[in-house]
């Protein structure tokens, strides 16, 4: 039997590592895993300062100049591209067998998705979230306008739309007419794993964290949808707060707050193992990658009771799914800080759930099967 030719896959993401965020991490894992399966993978993304070389983990990365002022000034992650985007899209859509864009909200997705549709290239779309609640009426209005116009066109032009939960699937159906395919993100369980005996103390020393305090970890940007301010408002003498991610402009002068700044994935994985509880009081994020990473690291998870979790069947006695208010968050964290046996039981549940449900290799296999089905090529080996 003649082996199938390598697929040429164009992945499009508004950001890509080293920029920190969930969508870019998903795109990077997809690219790496698809390349490991023998595909030729090119990623089209924005060019930001200190970006690494164009070849990363066997993946060709095309970085197009973009203005990032909306994120730098207002915390809204929306790079604005210039005319070079059109030229890059024409070149790389022509090269590709299939085009896979991440989210319909971004300029790079519009350009690549519409180009693929016009030229007859199979288009795939991962829709990560629905409309995100935001304090700015302008930001909310832009989201609704985009989803109701260009977003609707991309949903309908896509051969298949992937989502991470039923809530986003319902959102997609409003615009697409047809359904969406549930495809959970994976997590690298070789990197994100529970701490072995003796490692916690060494890791805390590395970060200058207190040895005998209960540490509650937050990983992410100091943005409203992440719940950064909610967690600050929920601080209590019974535990310390540890933040990893972009530093905010203003941070309370409080010895129980430890802000470590932006860290590499390897550093973040060690920080999970150094802490006792993971807290993310975010909204409209589906099933965030940081929650998956924390679970794989064996941490008890405290997060928002978001509709995005419903399709995963989480045991609510083992994962704290809360309303978004600082009083409930504080009471839950205070209770966990005082109960090491409870933390241990929730941590064991987290690690077991992650090992059973979150697999990047299976995720990549499912993508390749979909791509080849659209192209009418051979079946994909496991």
C-alpha positions in Angstrom: 0.0 0.0 0.0 1.4 3.4 -1.0 1.9 5.6 2.1 -0.1 8.8 2.2 1.8 11.9 1.2 2.7 14.4 4.0 -0.1 16.8 4.7 0.8 20.5 4.3 -1.1 22.2 7.1 -1.4 26.0 7.7 -2.3 26.8 11.3 -3.3 30.4 11.9 -3.2 32.0 15.4 -3.2 35.7 16.3 -0.4 35.0 18.8 2.1 32.2 19.2 4.7 31.4 21.9 6.6 33.0 23.5 3.5 35.1 23.8 1.6 33.7 26.8 -2.0 32.6 26.5 -4.4 29.7 26.0 -5.1 29.9 22.3 -1.4 30.2 21.4 -0.5 27.3 23.6 -3.2 25.1 21.9 -1.9 26.1 18.4 1.7 25.3 19.4 0.8 21.9 20.8 -1.3 21.1 17.7 1.6 22.2 15.4 4.2 20.2 17.3 2.1 17.0 17.5 1.0 17.2 13.8 4.6 17.7 12.8 5.6 14.6 14.9 3.0 12.7 12.9 4.8 13.5 9.7 2.9 16.6 8.5 4.5 19.7 7.1 3.2 22.4 9.4 3.4 26.2 9.0 2.0 28.6 11.6 1.0 32.1 10.5 1.0 34.5 13.4 2.0 38.0 14.6 5.6 39.1 15.0 6.3 40.4 18.5 9.6 41.5 20.1 12.0 38.7 21.2 10.3 36.1 19.0 12.3 32.9 18.5 13.7 31.7 15.1 11.3 30.7 12.3 11.8 26.9 12.9 10.6 25.6 16.3 10.0 21.9 17.1 9.9 21.0 13.4 7.3 23.7 12.7 7.8 26.6 10.3 6.6 29.8 12.0 5.8 32.8 9.8 5.6 36.0 11.9 3.9 39.0 10.3 4.5 42.5 11.8 1.5 43.7 13.8 0.7 46.5 16.2 0.0 45.2 19.7 -1.1 48.5 21.4 -4.6 47.2 22.3 -3.0 44.6 24.6 -0.2 46.8 25.9 -2.5 49.7 26.7 -5.9 48.2 27.4 -5.2 44.5 28.2 -7.2 43.4 25.1 -5.3 40.8 23.1 -5.9 41.9 19.5 -2.9 42.4 17.3 -3.6 44.8 14.3 -1.8 43.7 11.2 -0.7 45.8 8.2 -0.6 45.0 4.5 2.0 42.3 4.8 -0.7 40.0 6.2 -2.5 39.8 2.9 0.7 38.9 1.1 1.6 36.2 3.6 -1.9 34.8 3.6 -1.9 34.5 -0.3 1.4 32.7 -0.3 0.8 30.3 2.6 -2.9 29.4 1.8 -1.7 28.6 -1.8 1.0 26.3 -0.3 -1.3 24.5 2.1 -3.5 21.4 1.6 -5.7 22.5 4.5 -6.1 25.7 6.5 -7.0 25.7 10.3 -7.7 29.0 12.0 -8.0 29.7 15.7 -11.1 31.7 16.7 -13.1 34.0 14.4 -12.5 37.1 16.4 -9.0 38.0 15.0 -7.8 39.7 11.9 -5.4 36.9 10.9 -8.3 34.4 11.1 -10.5 36.6 8.8 -7.8 37.0 6.2 -6.7 33.3 6.1 -10.2 31.9 6.5 -11.8 33.9 3.8 -8.9 33.3 1.4 -9.2 29.5 2.0 -12.9 29.7 1.3 -12.4 31.7 -1.9 -9.7 29.3 -3.3 -11.5 26.1 -2.3 -9.0 25.0 0.3 -10.6 22.9 3.1 -11.1 25.3 6.1 -11.1 24.1 9.7 -11.8 26.3 12.7 -11.3 25.9 16.4 -13.6 28.3 18.3 -12.2 28.6 21.8 -14.8 30.8 23.5 -18.2 32.5 23.0 -18.7 36.2 23.8 -16.4 37.2 26.7 -17.9 39.5 29.3 -15.9 42.6 29.6 -16.3 45.9 31.5 -15.9 47.9 28.3 -19.1 48.4 26.2 -16.8 48.9 23.2 -15.1 45.6 23.6 -18.5 43.8 24.1 -19.9 45.6 21.0 -16.9 44.7 18.8 -17.3 41.0 19.7 -21.0 40.9 18.8 -20.3 42.8 15.6 -17.5 40.5 14.5 -19.4 37.3 15.3 -22.5 38.5 13.5 -20.6 39.4 10.3 -17.2 37.9 9.4 -17.5 35.3 12.2 -20.7 34.0 10.7 -19.1 33.7 7.3 -16.2 31.7 8.7 -18.4 29.4 10.7 -20.4 28.6 7.6 -17.4 28.3 5.3 -15.6 25.8 7.6 -15.6 22.1 6.8 -15.6 21.4 10.5 -15.7 23.6 13.7 -14.0 22.3 16.8 -15.0 23.4 20.3 -13.9 22.5 23.8 -17.4 22.3 25.4 -21.1 22.3 24.8 -21.6 26.0 25.7 -19.3 27.1 22.9 -21.0 24.5 20.6 -24.4 26.1 21.3 -22.9 29.5 20.5 -21.5 28.3 17.2 -24.9 26.8 16.2 -26.5 30.2 16.4 -24.3 31.4 13.5 -23.4 28.2 11.6 -26.7 26.5 11.4 -25.0 23.1 11.7 -23.2 21.6 14.7 -19.7 21.7 16.1 -17.3 18.9 17.1 -16.3 18.5 20.7 -12.5 18.1 20.8 -10.9 18.6 24.3 -7.5 20.1 24.5 -4.7 18.0 25.8 -2.0 18.5 28.4 1.6 17.4 28.5 1.6 15.0 31.4 5.3 14.5 31.2 5.8 18.2 32.0 2.7 18.8 34.2 2.8 16.1 36.9 2.4 15.8 40.7 5.4 16.6 42.8 7.4 13.7 44.1 8.4 13.6 47.8 11.0 16.2 48.7 10.6 18.3 45.5 8.2 20.9 46.9 10.7 22.4 49.4 13.4 22.6 46.8 11.0 24.4 44.3 9.9 26.8 47.0 13.5 27.7 47.8 14.1 28.3 44.1 11.3 30.9 43.9 11.9 32.4 47.3 8.5 31.3 48.5 7.7 30.6 52.2 8.3 27.0 53.2 5.4 26.6 55.7 2.6 28.7 54.2 -0.3 27.3 52.1 0.3 28.8 48.6 -2.7 29.5 46.3 -1.5 29.9 42.7 -2.9 32.0 39.8 -1.5 31.7 36.3 -2.6 34.2 33.7 -2.8 37.8 32.6 -4.1 40.5 35.1 -7.2 40.9 33.0 -10.8 41.2 34.2 -12.0 38.0 32.6 -9.3 36.1 34.4 -10.5 37.1 37.8 -7.2 38.5 38.9 -8.8 41.3 40.9 -11.3 38.9 42.5 -8.5 36.8 43.8 -6.7 39.8 45.2 -9.9 40.8 47.0 -10.2 37.3 48.4 -6.9 37.3 50.2 -6.8 36.1 53.8 -4.2 35.5 56.5 -4.7 31.8 56.2 -2.9 31.5 52.9 -0.5 33.3 50.5 -1.2 34.2 46.9 1.3 33.4 44.2 0.9 35.1 40.7 2.6 34.0 37.5 2.1 36.1 34.4 2.4 39.6 33.2 3.0 42.0 36.1 0.2 44.5 36.7 0.9 48.2 36.9 -0.2 48.3 40.6 0.3 45.6 43.1 -0.7 45.9 46.8 2.3 46.1 49.2 1.4 42.9 51.1 4.0 40.2 52.2 1.4 37.5 51.5 1.4 38.3 47.8 4.2 36.9 45.6 4.3 38.0 41.9 6.9 36.1 39.9 6.2 37.7 36.5 6.1 35.9 33.2 7.7 32.5 33.2 8.6 29.8 30.7 6.5 26.6 30.4 9.1 24.6 32.2 9.2 27.2 35.0 5.4 27.2 35.2 5.3 23.5 35.5 7.6 23.6 38.5 5.6 26.4 40.1 2.4 24.3 40.0 4.3 21.6 41.9 5.5 24.1 44.5 2.0 25.3 45.4 -1.0 23.8 47.3 -4.1 25.1 45.5 -4.8 26.5 42.1 -7.4 29.3 41.8 -8.8 30.8 38.6 -12.0 32.8 39.1 -12.3 33.5 35.4 -15.3 33.7 33.1 -16.2 32.6 29.6 -13.1 30.5 29.0 -14.4 27.1 28.2 -12.0 24.7 30.0 -8.9 26.8 30.4 -5.5 25.2 29.7 -4.2 26.4 33.1 -6.9 24.4 34.8 -5.9 21.3 32.8 -2.3 21.9 33.7 -3.1 22.4 37.4 -5.1 19.2 37.4 -2.3 17.2 35.7 0.0 18.6 38.4 -2.2 17.1 41.1 -3.5 20.4 42.5 -7.0 21.0 44.0 -8.8 23.4 41.7 -11.0 26.3 42.6 -12.6 28.0 39.7 -15.8 29.6 38.4 -19.0 27.6 37.8 -18.8 28.2 34.1 -21.2 26.4 31.6 -18.0 25.3 29.8 -17.3 22.7 32.4 -20.7 21.0 32.2 -19.9 18.6 29.3 -16.8 17.1 31.2 -18.7 15.6 34.1 -16.5 17.0 36.8 -17.2 15.7 40.3 -18.3 18.9 42.1 -17.2 17.4 45.4 -13.6 17.2 44.1 -13.4 20.4 42.1 -14.7 23.7 43.6 -17.0 25.4 41.0 -18.0 28.7 42.5 -20.0 31.9 41.8 -17.7 34.8 40.9 -17.6 36.7 44.2 -14.7 37.3 46.5 -16.6 36.3 49.7 -17.3 32.7 48.4 -13.9 32.4 47.0 -12.2 33.5 50.2 -14.3 31.1 52.3 -13.5 28.2 50.0 -9.8 28.9 50.0 -9.7 29.4 53.7 -11.4 26.1 54.3 -9.0 24.3 52.0 -6.0 26.0 53.6 -7.0 24.6 56.9 -7.6 21.0 55.6 -4.6 19.2 54.2 -6.4 15.9 53.9 -9.1 17.5 51.7 -6.5 19.2 49.5 -4.8 15.8 49.1 -8.0 14.1 48.1 -8.9 16.8 45.6 -5.4 16.7 44.2 -5.6 12.9 43.6 -8.9 13.4 41.8 -7.3 16.1 39.6 -4.4 14.0 38.5 -6.5 11.0 37.7 -9.0 13.0 35.7 -6.3 14.7 33.7 -4.5 11.5 32.9 -7.8 9.9 31.7 -9.2 12.8 29.7 -6.5 15.1 28.3 -4.3 13.6 25.5 -2.5 15.7 22.9 -1.5 12.7 20.7 -5.2 11.7 20.5 -6.2 15.3 19.8 -3.7 15.5 16.9 -4.8 12.1 15.5 -8.4 13.4 15.4 -7.3 16.5 13.6 -5.4 14.6 10.9 -8.3 12.2 10.4 -10.6 15.2 9.8 -8.1 16.8 7.4 -7.7 13.7 5.3 -11.4 13.0 5.2 -11.9 16.5 3.8 -9.2 15.8 1.2 -10.4 12.3 0.4 -7.0 10.7 1.2 -6.1 7.6 3.1 -7.0 6.6 6.6 -4.6 7.7 9.3 -2.7 5.2 11.5 -3.0 5.6 15.3 
